Amino acid sequence: MSFRALLYKELKELFLEKSIIIGVIIMPLLLFPILGGVISFTVTEVVKEETIEHVKVAVENLDRGIYSKLLIQKMLENGLQIVVVEDYMDLRRLFNEGVPVFLRVPENFTESIMGRETATIYITYNVEVVRMQTITFISKIANRFSKVYEEFAETIAKEKNIDLEFYKMPIREISNTFFRGGSVNLPPEYLVNTVVSLVYGLPLVALIIISLTATISATSVGLEKETKTLEILLTLPISRLKILFVKMLATTIISLIGMASFMIGFTIYITSISLRLSSVLQQSTTSSNFDLLPQPQSLFMISFQGIPLLLITIFATMLLTMSIGVLVGVLADDVRGAQQLVGAATFLPMFPAFFINMFLEVDDLDLPAKILMYINPYTHFFKSLNYIVSGEFLRTLLPISIIGLYTFILLAISAWIFSTEKPVTIKLKLKKEKRFEK
């Protein structure tokens, strides 16, 4: 046999293998366009939503000198709306009124500039939600302030006897963050990046474990179909629903073992982050200008009340993914086909929901996009996680209930298929066709 004929034979066998067709050809054609569309959509929405043409900045001017007035003038020229704060006020009330930034100009600001010394100002950024769009918004405000400082330096450079080093940095900004009703003596970029790694590192690990339940359940059904033990079980005097229940129970036991492993790893994960953040907070120096700001009770840890809800959310999502795997296993012809199909059936809805929730608030999307996202059951998984991390425990009941509803619907479909002859007749029809061809 010639080399060309051997190559043709091997290629033909490979292309007739369904697992290769699905995994190598179909999945990339589906996956990358969907992910590309989701990422481009989220980036567009972030840019569109986080415009800062009319950002309000609350200013408490304790200096009232010529240079503090010049600073405020430059802020107005750069499109920042000034909300004058005469006396110290509660930051909670100030930020609840929609002001995202609070700036305090100390009493010695003008005196420092006149003495050709770097003057210090204090800025507090309000961080309401922890998402990538928050980082974008804060960076845009920071760039606007950099422009203000640059123009301020250019104005005073026209005066005589200006030292070059002083001209480079006439103003030093000390910033901290208002988060969860309290003040953290950390720049907002550092805080948000750290909390984002906690909030979204958790669901990524959970998704990996959750996806395994679908593979286990699909493999369980697909393997029995391939070895024909499912057909034998269906002919025995055993309720079909009992067969389905046993398969679910076995997968649930495996899921519980996986959840125990998850909790051990999650505990180590939380502990390592908390220790690192505690050391950073101890090393940071708190300015006297921020002494009156309230300190938050807990920023990075999920409270004890939230841990049971976290476990319920993950377990409910495991059951949902398991029900998808059972349905895919019933519809697939063999174990390899089931494993390939279950990847597409779970991965494609999981990761768009992850990216959208990481960058945006689903409720802020346009109506068609919002409806599409809420149809996706994994959107409710991330909504529940966000509520748990933010301490809004009662609001987690709705997304958990929706996940349970999706699970019930999928299991009802699987039970209906099991209650008919379809799992057997599909296989028999294929056999008859092959015999006829021979």
N, C-alpha and C positions, 0 to 999 in steps of 0.2 A: 504494500500500500504506500502511495506516495506521501510526501510530507504535507502537501496541500490537502489531500483527502483526510489525513489524520487531524490537521488543524481544523478543517471544516467539521469533522465529527465532534471534536472537543468543544468547539464554539456552539454547535447545535445543542449539545447536552447541557452546557452552561446556561444558554438562553432559555431552555425549556425548564430550568429550575426556577420555581416561583420565588424562592427566598432571594435569589440573586436579582431577579427582575424588580422585586419590591424594594430591596435594600440598596441596590447599587444605582438603579435608574429612576424608579418612581419617587422614592423618598427625597433625593436631592432636588428633583424637579418641583416637588411640593414644598419642601422645607425652606429652601433659600428664598424663593419669591415671597413666601409668607413672612419669614423673619425680616427680609429686606423691607417689605411694605410696612410691617409693624414698627420697625426702628425708624424709618423715614417719617412715618406718621407721628410717632412720639416726639421726635426732634422738632418737627414742624410745629406741633402743638405747644411744646415748651417755649420755643422762640416767640410764638404768637401770643401766648398768655403772659409771659414774663417781660412785658414792655415796661419801662420805668420813666416814661415821658413826664408823668405827673406824680412822682413819689413824694409822699409827705414825710418831712423830717421834723420831729419835735426838738426845739432848741431851747436849752436853759442857759442864758448868757449871764454868768455871774461877773463877767469882766466889765462889760459896757464901755470898753475903750474903743479907740479909733481902729485898731487892728482886728478886734473881734467883730466890729461892724463891717469891716472890709471882707472878712471871711464870710459873713452872712450874705453880703452883696454878691460875692462870687458864687455862692451856692444858688442864689436866685437866678443869676445869669446862666447857670448850667442846668436849669429846668427843675430844680428841687423846690418843692413847696414848703415853706417854713411855717410851722405851728409854734408860736411863741409860748413858752412855759415860764411864767413869772417866778413861781416858787416850786420847791420840790414837790412832786406829786407821785401818787401810787402808779408804778409802771404797769401793773395789771390793768388798771382802768385806762391808762393811756393807750396801751396796745390793743385793748378790746375795742377802742374807738377807731381802729383801722390804721394807726400810725405804725409803720414797720421799723422805724429807726429813731433812737433818742440820742441826741448829742448834747454834751455838757461842756461849756467853755469855762475853765476855772478863772478865778479872780486875777491871777497874775499873768494872763495871756498877753495883754498889750505890754506889760512891763518886761516880759521875757523877750518879746520881739524888739522892743526899743533897746534892750541891752544886748542885742545880737546873740541871743541864746535861743535854742530850739524850744518852742512852746508846745505844750502838751494839751491835747483835747481827748475827751472820753466818749466813746460811742458804744451804745448797746443795740444789738440787732435782735429783733423778735423772730424766733423760729417757731412757726405754728405746726407745720407738718414736716416730716423727714422724708424728702424725696429728692431726686436728682434735679428737679426744677427749682428747688430751694437753693441749691448750690449755684445754679445759673443766675437766679435772681440776686443773690448776695454778691456774686462776682460783678454783676452789672452795676450795682450800687457802689461797690468798692472802686470800680473804674471811674465812676462819676466823681467820687470824692478825690481820687488821684488827680483828675482834671482840675478840680477846685484848688487843690494844693499847688499844682503847677502854675495856674494863673495867679494865685496869691503870691507865689515866689517871684513871678515876672513883674508884678506890680511893685513890690518892695525893692526889687533889683534896681529900679530907677533912682532910688535914693543913694546918697553918697556913702562911701566907706562901707560897702557891703562885702563881707568876707565870702569867698567862694564856697567854703564848706557850709556856711550858714545858708547861702542861697540854694544849695542842693537840697537841704532838708530843714526848712524853717518851722515845719509843723510835724510833730510826732503823734501818731494816733495810737491810743490804747483801746482795744475793742474787747468786748465780752458779749455773751449771748444770753438772751432771756428765753428759757425753754421750760415748758410744763409748769408755768407759774412761778419760776424761780430763776435766779441768775447763776450762770456758770462762768467762772473766770477763765474762759477759753475763747479764742477767735471762732467765729461761726463756721468758717470753712472746716476747721479741725473737728469741731463738735459734730457737724452734719456728716462729714465723711466717716467718722467713727461709728455714729449711730446707724448710718446707712449700712455699714458692714455688718452690724448686729442684726438689724431688722430684715435685711435681704439675704444675709448669709444663712440665717435660720431657715427660711422657706426653700432655699436651694438644696440644702441638705435633706430637708423633709421631702422635697419632690423626688430626689433620687431614691429614697427609701420607699415612697409611695408608689413610684413607677414599678418597683420590683413586685408589688402585690399583683399588678395586672399581668406581668409576665408569668408569675407562679400560677395564677388561676387559668390563664389561657393555655399554659403548658399542660396543666392537669387535664383539661378537657380534650385538648388536641392530641395528647399522647394516648388517651383511651380510644379516641376515634381512629388513630393510626394503627393501634394494636387490636382494634375491634372489640376491646373489652366493654366499651360503651354500648355497643349493639347487644352484647350478651346481658349487660345490666338492665337494659331497657326491655328485654324479653322475660326477665325474672319477675315474680310477683312482688315487686318493690315499687312504691309510689315514686313517680318521676320527680315530684317536688322534694321527696326525701333524698333522692340522689343529688339534686341541686343543693339542698340544704347542707348535706354532708360535705360537698365540695367547697361550699362557702365557709363552713365551719373550719375545715382543715386549713384553708387559706387564711382565715381570721386568726387561727392559732399562730401561724407563721408570722402574720402581721404583728401580733402582740409581742412575739419574740423580737421582731425588728424594732418595735417601739421601745422595748426595754433597752436595746442596744442604742437606739437614738437618744434616749434620756441620759444614759451614761455619757455618751459623747457630747451631748448638749450641755450637761453640767460642767464638764471640763472646758468646753468652749466659753460659756458664760463666765466661769471663774477666771480664766486667763485674761479675758477682756477687762473684767472688773479690776483685777490686780494691776493691770497696765494703766488703766485710767486713774485708779487711785493714786498711783505713784506720780502720774503727771499732774494731778490736781494738788498734791502735796508740794510738789516742786514749784508750782506756779505761785507768783506773789500777787496778793490781792491789794489793789489800790485803795486808798482811803476814800476815794471818790465813789467807790462802789460798796462801801461798808453797809449802807442802809438797804441794799437790795436783798430781797429774800432769797434764801438758798433752797433749791429744790430737794424734795425728799429722796426721790429715786429717778435717775435718768436712764440708766443703762440696764437695769435688772428688771425682769418680768416679776411682778409681785407674786406672793404666794396664792392670792386669789385668782391670778391669771393662769397659773400652771395647770389646774384641772381643765380649764377651758381650752388651753393650748393642746392638751392631750386629747380632749374630745374632738377638737377641730381636725387634728391630724388623723385620728382614728376614723372619723366620719369620711374624710377624704380618701383614706385607705380603702374603706368599704366601697366608695364610689368607683375608685379605680379598679378594684377587684371585680365589681359588677361589669365594668367595661371589658375586662379580661375574660370573664365567663361568657359574655355575649360574643366576643370575637372568637373564642375557642369553639363555641357552638357552630359558628358560621364557617370557620376555616376547615379545610380538608384534613390537614395533618399538623403535627407539632411545629414544624418549621414555618409553615404558612401562618400559624397562629402567633408565633413569636414575632414574625415580621409585621403582621397586621396590627398587633397590639402596640408596637412602637409608634406607628403612625397614628393610631386611634387615641393615644394618650399624650404623645409628645407635641403634636400639632396644636391642641387646645391649651396645653400647659404653659408653653413658653410665651406665646402672645400675651396671655394674662399676666405672666410675670413681668414682662418688659413694660406693658402699659401701666401696671400698678407701681412699678419702680420709678417711672418718670412722672406720672400724672395721677390726678384724682379722677376716677371714672365718672363721678357725678358732674365734672366740669366739661366733659366731652359733648359734642353735638349729639342731637337726639338719635340719629341713625347709628352712630358709633357706640353710643351708650347702650342702646337696645342690643346691639350685636355683642357687646362685652358682657351684659348681664345674662344673655342666653348661655354664655360659656360658664359651665359649672365651676371651673377653677378660679374664676374671678371672685367668687364668694369665699373661696379658701383664703385668698390674699386679703380680702376685706376683713375677714374674721381675725387674721393675724395682726393687721393694722390696729383694729379695735383693742386687741389684747395688749399690744405693746403700749398703746396710748392710754390704757386704763379704762376704756369705755366698755365695761364687761357686759352690760345689758344689751348693747347693740350687737354683740356676737351671736345672740340667739337667732336672729333672722338669717344671716348667711349659713349658719349650721343647719337650720331647718330646711333651707333651700337645697343644700347638699344632700340632706336626707331624702328630700323629695325626688331629686334626680336619681339617687340610688334605688329608691323604690320602683321608679318607672323602668329603669334598666333591668332590674331583677324580675319585674313583672313580665317584660318582654322575653327574657330568658326562660322564665317558667312557662310561658305560653308556648314557646318553641319546644320545650321539653315535654309538654303535655300533648303534643301532636306527634305524628310519625315523621316529621321533617328531618330530624337528625339521622334517621335510618334511610328514608327514601332518597335523599340527596345522594348518599353514597351508592345505593343500589342502582340508581339511574346512570351514574357514571360507569359502573361496572358493565351494565348492559350495552352501553354505547361502545365500550372498548371491545366487548366480545363480538359485536356486530361488525366492527371495523376489521377484526381478524378474519 
